[in-house]
Amino acid sequence: MTKSELINALSMRENLTEKDATEIVNSIFDGFTEALKNGGKVEVRGFGSFSVRKYKAYIGRNPKNSTNVAVKPKNLSFFKVGKELKNRVDGKLM
């Protein structure tokens, strides 16, 4: 499902205008982003949790020419699936 499909589904299900549904979806995503940028964690019970993992600098290898390159430290978002979602996708819970 894409973001636009999510907006369309929300507007149809809740009888909202597309503009209102867009604002709601964007507000949720903006809230998630701000929480993660500030070092927080986002947890949606039954669905999963988002967190940020910090990676130290390291020496990587360029696969094109096999030269070593310095990779800067970085923060990457990480998603851990919730138990209920995992079971629903696996067909164990309806």
Secondary structure, 3 states (H helix, E strand, C coil): CCHHHHHHHHHHHCCCCHHHHHHHHHHHHHHHHHHHHCCCCEEECCCEEEEEEEECCEEEECCCCCCEEEECCEEEEEEEECHHHHHHHHCCCC
